Amino acid sequence: MKIPLWIEASRLRVLVFGGGSVGTRRAKFFASAGASVRVLTREATPELREAGVEIKLVDLYHYDPAEDVEWADVVVIAVNDPALAERLFKIAEAAGKLVNDATDASRTHVVVPYERAVSGLRVAVTSEGAAGAPARLSLDIIENCLKKSWIPAFYEVYRELKKEAKEAIGDVKTRLKFYQTLSEDAEFLDYVKNGRIQEALARGRRIMGDLLSAGRQPSP
């Protein structure tokens, strides 16, 4: 079973087998997020050469990639030949590496989803290889729904109040109680849902002040 995670890409070393269109997209995707990327390919397109990644021109049918696989945290397989893909997958799996297999979604360890930033949120969607186009197009639906909802206003207010709470409330349990109270307070949510940002902020600050005052009161 695969689970969704956000990973700091700048800590990753990514090895890509294949420099075609898919391999180039994967290389650019990881490199743009700050990962160290090495591509093993027989030929490098101008687009790949301009991607700012390390390129090793090799014949994967004869080249031993053991050292490259050992170097990597994530291995991407993006070659056209199923037999070659199978061999490379077995090498990477035997080395205990996480594999993004663009040739066979059923055995991939790492899924690269379609993703987009919407009103401060990062949204990612995948069909895990079953139906890529519907997954990609669903982002348009999600974006339209979010932008028409009260979530962007809630995000704006909640982000500001959370920032203030981290400065004002030292006790973690009290801070978590504040976050929960915000998301459950009917008056606060009514302001948010009606786009009354300043009133929502004021209500949140009152809630924060009440929690701080209660925490300072001596026990009877």
Phi and psi in degrees as a GROMACS rama.xvg file:
@    title "Ramachandran Plot"
@    xaxis  label "Phi"
@    yaxis  label "Psi"
@TYPE xy
-91.8449  144.824  LYS-2
-124.039  147.741  ILE-3
-78.062  134.584  PRO-4
-141.039  149.619  LEU-5
-105.633  124.307  TRP-6
-119.546  139.116  ILE-7
-71.2722  105.902  GLU-8
-67.6974  -25.8292  ALA-9
-65.4419  -13.1636  SER-10
-93.1764  -0.887962  ARG-11
-99.0215  147.039  LEU-12
-114.833  121.487  ARG-13
-118.094  124.968  VAL-14
-103.373  126.906  LEU-15
-114.533  121.859  VAL-16
-91.5685  112.554  PHE-17
110.065  131.592  GLY-18
-115.642  25.1102  GLY-19
-78.1167  -160.087  GLY-20
-63.4041  -42.3632  SER-21
-70.1932  -46.8688  VAL-22
-60.1088  -38.6504  GLY-23
-64.8611  -43.0854  THR-24
-62.5523  -43.0091  ARG-25
-64.7975  -43.9589  ARG-26
-60.5511  -45.3524  ALA-27
-66.3339  -37.173  LYS-28
-61.0216  -51.6487  PHE-29
-70.2973  -39.1034  PHE-30
-65.2791  -38.3257  ALA-31
-65.4989  -21.9329  SER-32
-93.1997  1.77788  ALA-33
101.848  2.84621  GLY-34
-74.0447  153.678  ALA-35
-83.0261  122.121  SER-36
-121.895  132.507  VAL-37
-123.914  128.487  ARG-38
-113.953  127.803  VAL-39
-104.63  118.053  LEU-40
-155.197  154.732  THR-41
-74.4655  -37.407  ARG-42
-134.616  147.908  GLU-43
-117.906  124.62  ALA-44
-75.3669  160.291  THR-45
-55.9873  -37.6728  PRO-46
-61.8359  -41.2416  GLU-47
-68.8824  -40.0276  LEU-48
-64.7967  -26.4265  ARG-49
-90.6445  2.51532  GLU-50
-84.1255  -6.27705  ALA-51
73.1877  31.7111  GLY-52
-115.774  162.666  VAL-53
-78.7174  132.04  GLU-54
-121.58  128.033  ILE-55
-115.825  117.135  LYS-56
-84.6872  107.749  LEU-57
-141.258  160.812  VAL-58
-96.8007  105.741  ASP-59
-65.4672  -14.9311  LEU-60
-73.6095  -22.3012  TYR-61
-123.128  -17.8525  HIS-62
-78.5198  139.795  TYR-63
-93.3259  111.044  ASP-64
-92.3215  15.2425  PRO-65
-54.4524  -46.4777  ALA-66
-66.2017  -37.5242  GLU-67
-66.706  -41.8886  ASP-68
-63.7464  -41.6852  VAL-69
-61.3029  -35.4781  GLU-70
-66.0787  -32.1518  TRP-71
-85.0145  154.09  ALA-72
-94.3955  -38.9644  ASP-73
-126.766  136.397  VAL-74
-115.718  127.742  VAL-75
-106.783  128.971  VAL-76
-108.269  115.454  ILE-77
-140.354  59.1968  ALA-78
-115.906  156.925  VAL-79
-82.6195  -27.9186  ASN-80
-82.7312  116.491  ASP-81
-58.7918  -37.8813  PRO-82
-66.7585  -41.4651  ALA-83
-66.006  -41.5953  LEU-84
-60.6055  -41.6536  ALA-85
-61.0769  -44.6369  GLU-86
-64.771  -44.0072  ARG-87
-66.2445  -37.8294  LEU-88
-61.9431  -44.8521  PHE-89
-63.6313  -37.4455  LYS-90
-64.4362  -46.4559  ILE-91
-67.2061  -42.0591  ALA-92
-66.8105  -39.9877  GLU-93
-63.5615  -28.1158  ALA-94
-84.7152  1.10405  ALA-95
77.0727  23.9359  GLY-96
-91.015  151.836  LYS-97
-78.935  130.122  LEU-98
-116.256  130.742  VAL-99
-102.251  103.441  ASN-100
-99.8604  101.709  ASP-101
-71.953  -9.70504  ALA-102
-95.9298  -16.21  THR-103
-155.13  96.2017  ASP-104
-64.8614  -24.5798  ALA-105
-67.9801  -22.3373  SER-106
-113.578  2.8609  ARG-107
-69.8354  144.716  THR-108
-94.5036  -33.8841  HIS-109
-115.73  119.735  VAL-110
-95.7132  130.869  VAL-111
-98.7468  106.249  VAL-112
-83.7273  169.887  PRO-113
-80.9386  131.771  TYR-114
-142.372  158.507  GLU-115
-157.907  148.892  ARG-116
-91.9938  127.898  ALA-117
-133.86  111.692  VAL-118
51.7501  43.9819  SER-119
89.0175  -10.5191  GLY-120
-102.58  150.111  LEU-121
-104.288  123.261  ARG-122
-116.11  131.056  VAL-123
-129.311  140.96  ALA-124
-136.579  139.862  VAL-125
-147.556  150.094  THR-126
-103.683  6.83884  SER-127
55.664  40.2638  GLU-128
90.5567  -6.6085  GLY-129
-77.0495  -37.6304  ALA-130
-159.359  86.46  ALA-131
-64.9017  -44.5946  GLY-132
-61.4507  -46.618  ALA-133
-60.4844  -38.1447  PRO-134
-63.1798  -44.8654  ALA-135
-65.0624  -45.5237  ARG-136
-70.4158  -24.0963  LEU-137
-63.9965  -23.1886  SER-138
-62.0771  -34.4826  LEU-139
-63.0958  -42.2843  ASP-140
-64.9061  -45.6478  ILE-141
-61.7269  -44.2477  ILE-142
-62.2488  -45.3859  GLU-143
-61.8725  -41.9054  ASN-144
-64.2106  -44.7089  CYS-145
-63.7675  -44.5381  LEU-146
-65.774  -28.2333  LYS-147
-86.2171  -9.51183  LYS-148
-92.5743  -177.315  SER-149
-89.3708  1.2266  TRP-150
-61.4648  -42.8606  ILE-151
-57.7815  -39.5817  PRO-152
-66.7889  -42.0805  ALA-153
-61.4152  -42.2518  PHE-154
-60.1671  -46.4508  TYR-155
-60.6919  -46.8389  GLU-156
-70.9427  -46.5156  VAL-157
-62.7945  -41.3354  TYR-158
-60.1853  -44.3559  ARG-159
-65.8133  -43.938  GLU-160
-68.2784  -35.0201  LEU-161
-65.7431  -39.909  LYS-162
-61.2603  -44.6142  LYS-163
-66.5846  -38.1432  GLU-164
-64.9491  -37.8278  ALA-165
-63.2397  -29.3226  LYS-166
-84.2483  -32.747  GLU-167
-95.063  -30.2391  ALA-168
-110.719  107.618  ILE-169
-77.4981  -32.6376  GLY-170
-77.8802  124.216  ASP-171
-63.3272  -41.9492  VAL-172
-62.9681  -39.4687  LYS-173
-67.2084  -38.0253  THR-174
-64.0301  -43.4464  ARG-175
-64.9238  -36.2806  LEU-176
-63.9005  -38.4506  LYS-177
-62.4936  -45.4716  PHE-178
-60.3775  -42.9935  TYR-179
-66.1004  -41.9126  GLN-180
-61.7169  -41.0932  THR-181
-56.9967  -47.5837  LEU-182
-73.0304  -10.5099  SER-183
-112.724  -11.1157  GLU-184
-75.4762  119.184  ASP-185
-64.3817  -40.8238  ALA-186
-66.1837  -44.7423  GLU-187
-59.7976  -46.9448  PHE-188
-66.2985  -33.6641  LEU-189
-64.5947  -42.0049  ASP-190
-61.6594  -45.1772  TYR-191
-61.7574  -48.066  VAL-192
-66.4159  -20.0524  LYS-193
-102.874  11.166  ASN-194
70.8836  19.4952  GLY-195
-90.8162  76.2961  ARG-196
-61.3986  -50.621  ILE-197
-63.7748  -38.5508  GLN-198
-68.7951  -35.4751  GLU-199
-65.2443  -42.2677  ALA-200
-62.0444  -43.6345  LEU-201
-63.3314  -42.6343  ALA-202
-62.4805  -43.2837  ARG-203
-62.129  -39.3168  GLY-204
-68.5058  -33.3439  ARG-205
-65.2984  -42.3619  ARG-206
-61.5314  -42.6978  ILE-207
-62.4118  -43.6806  MET-208
-63.1175  -39.621  GLY-209
-63.5753  -41.2667  ASP-210
-65.9155  -40.2525  LEU-211
-66.4167  -39.8428  LEU-212
-65.9369  -40.9374  SER-213
-63.8415  -34.7354  ALA-214
-72.1318  -23.305  GLY-215
-88.9675  -13.443  ARG-216
-69.5434  133.962  GLN-217
-68.3397  147.741  PRO-218
-68.569  142.874  SER-219
